[in-house]
Amino acid sequence: MSTSIENLRRVAEIPAGDHIALFDLYVTTGRNVEYLAIRFGIDPLDIIHILEGYGEDMSTEDGKGRLKGLHRSLVEEYVNHFYPGIASENPENDWINIEAYLDVKHPHWRQTTE
């Protein structure tokens, strides 16, 4: 998944640290969009665009909390690498999500989360 350039421009106004926290809370602890919107005071649609910008498929909630135990430094590295997110205008980037990125950059990462 990814989001449009227009959405990325808008969410780029939100600091990278918030992107990291939002992504981390969604992927590792399983917080839902409504919780994140209330906690950070950010429009729920912008949170969806942020998460989609980092490869999350928001059409289901299957991804929520799927990476329990993933070290925050890996989340920070991933988000900082792609901040403010991945644009849907570049279909060659459709493969990108945190698991695929970590498989390339940190081949043994799965062993630390199991």
N, C-alpha and C positions, 0 to 999 in steps of 0.2 A: 504494500500500500504506500501511498504518498499523497501529497496534497498540492494544490495549485500554487503557482508563483505568487498570485495575489494574496492567498492565505498566508504563505510564508513571509511575505513582506509585512503583513499585519502582525503576525505573532513574533516577528523579529524585534518588535518593540518591547517584548517581555524578556527580561534578562535571562542569559544562559543558565544561571543558577536556578531559576524557577523552572526552566525546561528540564534540567537534571532532576530536580526534586519531584516534579510532576511525573516524569517518566519512571523514576525509581519507585515512587509510591504506587503507581499503576501496575508495573511489571513485577515487582518483587513482593509487595505487601498486599496487592489486590484491591486497592482502594478504587471505588468507582468514580465516574466523571462527576456526579453530583457532589460527592464528598470533596473532591479536589476543587470544584468550582467555589464551594462555600469556604473552604479553608484558605484558598489563595485569592478569592475575590476576582476570579477571571470567568468570563463568559464560557459556559459549557461548550459551545461550538468552537471557541478558540482552543480549548483543551483538546477536543477531538482532533482539530487540525494539527495541533502540536504532536499528539500521539501518532497520527497518521503520517506526519512528516518524518517520523523516525521508524516507519515501517510497520506500525501496528494496524491490524485489520479490525476496525471498529464496528464491523457489521455483526460481530458476535462478541460475547464477553469471555470467550474461551482463553484469550491471552492474559486476562487479568490475573495477576498473582502467580503466573506460571514459572517464574524464575526465583522462587524463594531461595535464599542463601547466596544469591549472586552478590559479589562484593561491590559496594558502591563505587569504588574506583574504576571498575570496568564500565559501569553505567556512565560515569563522568567522562571517561575516555570516548565512549561511543557518541554521546550527545555532543560533546565538544567537537568531535571530528565532523559531524554533519550539521551543526548549528547553522541556521535556524531550522533545518529540516531538508528533506529530499523532495524535489519538485516532480510532480507527475508528468511534466512536459518532457522528461528524459526517460523513456521506457527502458533504456539499458540499465537503469537503477532499480527496476522493479524487484530484483532479487534481494535487495538490501533489507535486512532486519537485524536486530541485535544478535540473534543466534548465528546467522551467516557471517556477520562481521567478526564475531568472536572466534568462530571456527577458523577464519583466515589469520587473524592477528594473535590469537591465544589458543592454539589447537587443543590444549589440555584443560580448558576452562570448565568443561562439563564435569570433570572429576572433582572439582572443588565445590560444586553445588549439589552433588548427590549424597 
